[in-house]
Amino acid sequence: MTQALYRKWRPLAWDEVVSQEHVIQTLKNAVTGERVAHAYLFSGPRGTGKTTAARLLAKAVNCLHEDKSKRPCNECAHCLAVNENRFMDLIEIDAASNTSVEDVRDLRDKINFSPSQGTYKVYIIDEVHMLSTAAFNALLKTLEEPPPHAIFILATTEIHKIPATVLSRCQRHEFRRFPLSEITRRLELICKEEKLKADPDALTMIARQSAGGMRDAISLLDQLASTGDHITLELAQTVLGTAASQSVIGLVQAVIAKEPAHGLEEIHRALDGGADARALARQVVEYLRGLMLIQLGNGDQVEATADSRKQMTEHARSLPTTEVLRMMRFFNSAATDTRGGWQPSLGLELAFAEMLETPQPVQVVTVAQSVPERKPEAASAPRPEAAPRRVAPPPASPARSVPPASLHPAPESESRPAAESAPPVVPLQKIVSSWKQISSVIKSQNPTLSGLINSSKPIEVNGSVVILAFTSEILLDKFNKPEHTQLTEQAISQTMGLALTVQPVVAGGKNALPANVKPDSMVAAALQSGGEIVDIQ
């Protein structure tokens, strides 16, 4: 029986492991300095080298070479036995099929026996997160104080499922996904040594399909090599069920040109050609991500051929960044949604149809209520080029003595500059990402205000004014004091180096403003006085 390529090409020495230097160097130093721990925990995505590193460590601690810096040597009897899977003191356990407490007790009873061949008995427990709670508890004491001749190496892809009591007893190492360039380079080496003919574009597509897992990439190459043909991009797309890049480009072009029929034809042509619907959605998202990077000035990070890059540059110029982001969100939902299994194309069709829907512009409304301290005709007279609108009389209930704080800034902030429609001096996302840091600066001076800040959220930037949303009037009233506003603005200035003004409002609460109504607008003032919106045109 032919050996699988991923097993045949498993690294046999430390230097053959790529892109995990932060782990490998630590393990090499531990072997050289005789500081090997009694328990290790290797975590990370599948196919990133956890089991390989565990086998290398087991081989190194049992290697017979006199120079510890050259272990494993792959020449002594013990190294050869590990390479040939006949080393009796290397015990690999699949926790997925040995989950019970009885399995762990059996392991605990046998661990006290001395090694048969080497210096150490090494237990590699793969997918350790599959152990039951009782099994973990049975393992704790042995894991903390194993016999001097025993070493545990636990491997998992789901570190969050490991109990804290186990984590604290192990030396933990995180394995990372492999870069696309490293996977492609490894595939090229394997093709050269195995006498396989493959086009560079096909290898790049295989590397992308593997999602950063070297084992997955080599397994996909092995699958394509089994066809016995020259591995071309078309063959890879056919066998792996991915859509041709032209289908993705045609779909994006249909969105730009607002051609629904053409876009749906591209979707169905790709699916009829054997493409998987969710894989096609992922490819669209990947293509759109490239457009976003080009628009943000990071085009050098896009992995694409010269022709594809030229096409992406043209699309990046044709689509606003906001539209690219909208499209990414829609198609990303299609890529992760499993509810449309009965109709595979439904998610893609919905995403495409939603993209063609033009976002609703900001609506202008009028209300039947005069605004205090304003000329009555200012609120009732229609604006230029605006059609007459129906209005509703004010409600019969008694007027409030205190206006709702959710409809406009409180009196203390009336003297503050109003937020006007102006280009933001800083992107909203940058403020949102810095909000926790701003809260920390405030906490050192006023813990109470920090709690209020944590209950708020920046929702808009108008010029240099940050619209700060609270979920209730009570929270806004507590925040809306001159000293609180001043301290918040100082913290923003200290954190971001910008002089910004804070304008608090209520959003999402019972008396929150409707969408697209600015807190300092005429409509907000009319609503404050008891008016009601009855029609939007």
Beta strands, then each sheet from edge to edge (+ up, - down):
strand 1: 39-43
strand 2: 90-94
strand 3: 121-126
strand 4: 150-156
strand 5: 171-174
strand 6: 456-462
strand 7: 465-470
strand 8: 501-506
sheet 1: 2+ 3+ 4+ 1+ 5+
sheet 2: 6+ 7- 8-
end
